[in-house]
Amino acid sequence: MNDSPDLQNWPGAGELRRLWMLDPQWTYLNHGGFGACPRPVLEVQRQWQDRLESQPINFLARQAEAELLRARSELADFVGADADDLVFVTNATMGVNTVLRCLSFSPGDEIIIADHAYPAVTNGLRYVTERSGAKMVNVQLPWPLGEDAEQAQEKLVAAFTGKFTTRTRLLVLDHITSPSGIIMPVEKICAAAREKGIPVLVDGAHAPGMLKLNLKTLGATYYTGNCHKWICSPKGAGFLWVDPRAQENIVPLSLSLGWMLKNEEESWYQTLFKYTGTWDPSPELSVPAALDFFRELPGGWEEVRRRNHELLLQARALLCEELNASPPVPAELLGSLATIPLPDGPVAPLEERLVNEFRIEVPVFGWPFRKREIPGPRLLRLSAQVYNDMDQYAYLASCLKKCLAASPAD
């Protein structure tokens, strides 16, 4: 990576790793799984928890609301939204389920979702459609996408628009696909859906922090994301953004005292989500500290994204060369996640050997998704965060070659 003069003080990956609590005996290459929170941010969370526990009533009943508004406002600014349109939820899965449970569907209605959707989201949709009699319409995304980014985007848009009908009531869309790391052409797909009057729910679990967001202009009706992944907040901080025109019918999964607190100074949407039961607000309150952690690195968030992306591409090139594999997604459609195709075989033996023998944390899964013991096509997903370096990916490549040579079909 070529550094400009003002970025020559960028710390090395080893130095940065010490700012995380990651076990040095492990090669941790799955930041995209549950994220990992830096020590300075965890220290801030501990301070919030101490403040809460020193006087729970005073903090939760008198102080938390103003502090949460400050945190929510900072997060909203980071993702290009108005704070009034954004609420905290525990994670993106909760955000998706919140929207799905609030919308009404009838027998024969159609809800579109892709085969690359996160399984938890598909499960939530399956529950809703089975109870309502609506139909889940599955979009099979083109795979592999090839090398031309523009053509790939055109294929992705066409895959969704080809499923639009007069019965389509909702489109559920990943911003970044979990199994394949594809940055979807969300703006183009949302624009096409809007022309047909189809609302769009975007699962942006991986997007905040990995991508620079502007939710005001993205075109979604509903957008939910995680803060614990690429923003690196403590676990338990996510958000749901809803277009002001669609907020009236969106309520939290848990209705609590907020139902009694309606006032003219804020929307019913904000009031209901403000208090959904006793909880630990320290993850949400620590989001500004996580944002500041990366801002304070040389070059700030822009440089973090650039470095993660370049590291990912270098790692992918190394793995593909060592394993004689072809990259399935154009580089322009990747952020900090990418998948590598592996020889066919069951998932379980390979992943278990990587974990138990080599102490490498990296996800391997069957594609299409299937039980881990069943042989078939396999993918390995790489993550790149500032604490990773090429030595770790080289070690992964070496261990993979040993595993595959010993048992090619595992």
MOTA-V713433 format. One record per run of one state. SS is the DSSP state (H for helix, E for strand, L for the rest). FROM is the first residue (numbers start at 1). LEN is the number of residues. If there is no record, write none. Layout:
SS_FROM_LEN / SS_FROM_LEN
This chain:
L_1_4 / H_5_3 / L_8_5 / H_13_5 / L_18_2 / E_20_1 / L_21_6 / E_27_2 / L_29_2 / H_31_4 / L_35_3 / E_38_1 / H_39_16 / L_55_1 / H_56_23 / L_79_4 / H_83_3 / E_86_4 / L_90_2 / H_92_11 / L_103_7 / E_110_5 / L_115_4 / H_119_14 / L_133_2 / E_135_5 / L_140_9 / H_149_13 / L_162_6 / E_168_7 / L_175_1 / E_176_1 / L_177_6 / E_183_1 / L_184_2 / H_186_10 / L_196_4 / E_200_5 / L_205_3 / E_208_1 / L_209_2 / E_211_1 / L_212_3 / H_215_4 / L_219_3 / E_222_5 / L_227_11 / E_238_5 / L_243_1 / H_244_3 / L_247_10 / H_257_4 / L_261_7 / H_268_7 / L_275_7 / H_282_4 / L_286_1 / H_287_9 / L_296_4 / H_300_24 / L_324_7 / H_331_3 / L_334_3 / E_337_6 / L_343_4 / H_347_10 / L_357_3 / E_360_2 / L_362_1 / E_363_4 / L_367_11 / E_378_6 / L_384_6 / H_390_17 / L_407_4
